[in-house]
Amino acid sequence: MKTSVACTIENNADHISYDAVCKQLLSEKSILAWIMKYCVSECREMAVEDIARCIEASPSVSVTPVFPDENTTLINGMNTVNTSRDEGTVVFDILFAAMIPLPKPMRLIINVEAQADFSPHYPLSSRAEYYSARLISSQKGREFTNSHYGDIKKVYTIWICTDPPEYRENTIGRTTTAMRYRFGRVDKLIKGYGLQRTVFVLLGDEEEKEAEGVLRLLDVLFRSEKGIEERKRILEEEFDIVMNEDMEMEVRHMCNLSKGVENRGIRKGIIQGREEGREEGREEEKLDSIRNVMDTLGLTMEQAMQALKIPKSEQEKYAQLLMQ
């Protein structure tokens, strides 16, 4: 039987939209568990396989799976469309709950967003704060009733940024809320703060030393320029994400998963073009200098190039250009 990762990878070769591919892959429990280990503080000391077992799949909301024949390992349990008559509609990429077996069991509500555009026309951090606030306010009537605010569940909104600026690559940043006292001294902490956590996971080159754990996993999935077999090997050997024989056959036909790879290729082309343009400009400047020295001082072409200290390795090239 094909895993949904296998199907997603194969179908991406048929040009399924990048966003759909990201969401489908990120909704895999095996991948979500790795994200939680590095982004959810309550899961930091847990084994990845134990984290995966904590992820709930509630049948209360029916979501049509992308692959109808298999939905046993996907997060279909929560309605990803959050509506409010006054506030409009917010569409979450992935939304699920997890019951973490701390000394006292703790239920978390977690949202994972795949974000390709790191610099939209608005501050991305503001959008993340809004999503986090909606995850809190939407619990009214679900997780708590009336004024039982002590029952509000902690929420995480985790943003997987597939194409951040180079200086931010392979970093994970977290924000939280905390009480800070301006006056007086308090010995006992007040409970109830820190219910909202925002995490930004900024991907980069999987070979960089900073790329370890979930960063390397997601880099390989969404940013790698490696061949299919090599990516498959990394996922299986380094992350215990097992791919069966059916998937192994299909993954051979897979194209690169990332629009970010395409964007980076465009950027590389632009940079290369700029460098080539600069080089052409430098050549023209040198040619003009050689001509000026020849005309002003009455020197031969070879003498002019020697006077201008043109390297011998380049003199033949400039001689040919001058004779054109």
N, C-alpha and C positions, 0 to 999 in steps of 0.2 A: 504493500500500500504506500502511495506517495505521501510524504509529509507535506504540510502546507508550505514549509520553507522551500521544498523542492519545487512545488507548483508555482510559488511566487517567483522563484528564480527563473524557471522556464518561461513563464508568461511575460516576464520583463523583457525577454529576448524578442517577444512579439510586440514590444512597444507599449505595454501597459504604462499608464502615467506614473511618473516618479513618486508622487505623493502616495498613490495607492500602494505601490511596492513598499515604501517606507513603513506605512501604517500596518500593512500585513505582516511584515517581518518583525516589527517592534511589538506586535500583539502576541508573539510566541512566548509562552511561559518561560522557556529556557533562556530567552534573551532578556525578558523583563526581570528575571531573577538576578541576572548579572547587573542590570541597571540599578536595581534596588540595593544590592550589596554595596555599591559605591556611592549611591545618592541618598539612601534612606538610613539615617543614623541608627535606627532601631534594628537594622539588619546587618550592621557592619561585622559583627562577630559570628554570624550564622553561615553555615555551608550553603552554597548556591542551590543544591538540590532540596534542602530544607526550606529555603525561601520560596522556591517554586511551588511547594506543597501548601504554602500559606495563602497563595493567591486564590481568591474566591471566584466562582463562576455561578452567579445567581440566575435562575431561570425566570426571574420576575419580568425581565424585559427581553423580548425576542428581537434579535438582530440577524438579518439574513446574512449568512457567511459568504465570502467571496467564492469559496470552494464548497458547494453545497454538500458534497459527500463526506466532508470531515469538518467537525466543529468542536471536537472534544478537547483540544488543547488551546483554543482561542478564547480571548477575553470578550465574551458576548454578554456578560451578566448585567451590565449597567447601561442605562440609556445615555448615549454620548451626546444627545442634543438636550441642552439645558435651556428651558424656556421660562420666561417670566412675562406676564402681561404688561408690566410697566418697563421692564428692562430690555425687551427684545429677545433675540435668540443667540446663544453661544454654542458653537459646535466644537466639542472636544475631539481630538484625534483618537485617543485611547483613554478610557476611564474604567477603573476597577477598584475593588476593595481587597484588602489583605488582612488576615488575622494573625498578628505576630505573637508567639507564645513567650512573652517576657515573663518575669516572675508573676505578673498579672497580665492576662491576655489583653492585647490592645488592637483595636480595629483602626486601620488607616484607609483613607481614601486617596487614591493616587491617579494623577493625570499625566500622561506622557505625550508630548507634542513633537512632531518632526518639523523642523524649521530650516528651510533651505536659504531663505533671504535673511541674512543677519542684520541688514540695515534697511528695513522698510521705511515708509514715510512717517513712521511714528516710533517712539522709543519702545523697543521690544520688552524692556523690563516693565514698562507700564502695562502692557498687554498681559504679561505674566502675573502681575499683581491683581489685575482685574479677574483673570481666570481663577486665581487663588481665592479671591473674595467671593466669587460665585460658588466655588466649591464649599465654602463655609455657609453662605446664606441659603443655599439650596438644601441644606440638611434639615431645615425647619419642616416639621411634619413627617420626616423620614427617620432621621437619627435622633431627633429630640422633639418634644412637644411643649406647648405652653412656654413657661419660663425656665425650663430645665436646661439651662445653658451649659451646665456641667457635663451634659451628655454629648456635646459637640465633639466630633471626631477630628483628629489631626489630619491635615491635608498636605499633600505634596504635589506641586506641579513641576514637572521635569522637562526641560526643553533640550532636545537633541539638535544642535545646530550643525548642519552638515557642511556648510561652506563659510566659516568665519574668516575674518582677516588673518593674515599669516601670523601677526604678532600675538594673536589670542589662541592659536591652535593648540590642541591637546591640553586643555585646561578644564577644570571643573570648579564652578563657583556657586556658593550657597548664600542665600539671604534668609534671615529669620527675624522675629520680633522678640524683644526682651525689655524688661523694666530696668530703668536706670534712675537712681535717686539723686536729686539735685540738692536736697537739704535733709539733714537728720541722718540717723543711723538705724538700719533695720536688720535684725539678726535672723528673722525668719522670712524666707522667700514666699511671695504670694504665688499660688498656683493659678494656672489657666492661661499663662502666656506661652507663646511659641507654638500656637496651633497651625500656623501657616508657614510652610517652607517652600521656597522657590530655588530650583537648581538649574544651572545652565551647564550643559555638557558640550564643549566646543571641540569638534573633531579636527584631525590633522593627518599628518603622515604616519602610517602605522609603524614605520621603521625608526622614528624618533625615540630617544631614550625615555621621554616623558609618556610615551604611548604604552601604557601597561594596563592590565585588567580590562575594565569595560571600555576604556578609550581605545585600546588595541582591537577589541572585539568589534566595536562599531566602526572604527576606521577600516577594518578589513571588509565589513559588510557594505559600507556606503561610500568609501573613498578610495579603496585600493585599486591600483592599476595592475595587480597581479593577475595571472591566469586563473581560470576557474578551478583547476585541480589544486593549485597551491592554496587558494582561499579555502577550499573544502578541507584540505589537510589541516590548516591552521585551526579552523572551527572545531574539528573533531579532536585533534591532539592537544590543543591548548585550553579549550573551553568545554570539552566533553559534550559538545552539541553533535549528537550522533546523526549521521546521514546514512540511510539505508541504501541498498543496491539500486532500487528504482530511482532514488534521488541522484545517485552517482551517475547514472546514465543520462538523466535529464540535465544535470548541471553542466554537462559538457556543451550543451547548446545555449548556455546562458550568456547574455551580453553583460557589460558592466552595469551595476545597479545604480550608479550615481549620476545625477545631472550635475552634481558638483565636480565630478571628473571632467565633464564637458566644459564647465565654466572655467576650471583651472587650466584646461588646455587652451581655451580662448585667451585667458590672461597671459599664459606662457607665450602664445603667438604674438600678442600685442607687445610684450616685453622684448621678444626676439626682434620684432619689426622695428621697435624703437632703437635697439642696439645696432641693427643693420643700418638704420637711417643715420645714426650718429657716425658710424664707420664711414658711410658714403660721404657725409659732410666733412669728416676729417680728411678723406682722400682728396676732395675738391680743394680744401684749404691748402693741402700740401702741393697739389698741382699748380695752384695759383702762385704759391710762394716760389716754386721752381721757375715758372715762367718769368716772374718779376725779377728774380736774381739774374736769369739769363739775359733779359732785356736791359736791365740797368747796368750790370757789371760786364756784360759782353762775354759771359762764361759759356762753356759748352754745357750740355745737359748733364754729363757726368760730373763736371766740376761744380755745377750748381747743387746737385744732390749731395756731393761731399761737403760743400760749404754749409748746407742746411742739416748735415748729420743724419741724412736718411739712411737707415740700416741697409747694408749691402744685400741682405735677403729680400728687401723690398724694392731695390733700385730697378730691377728688370721689369717689375709690374708697372712702376711709374713711367718707365721709358716707353713701354707699349701704349700706355694711356696717353702720353704726350704726342705720340705719333698718329693717334686716331684722328 
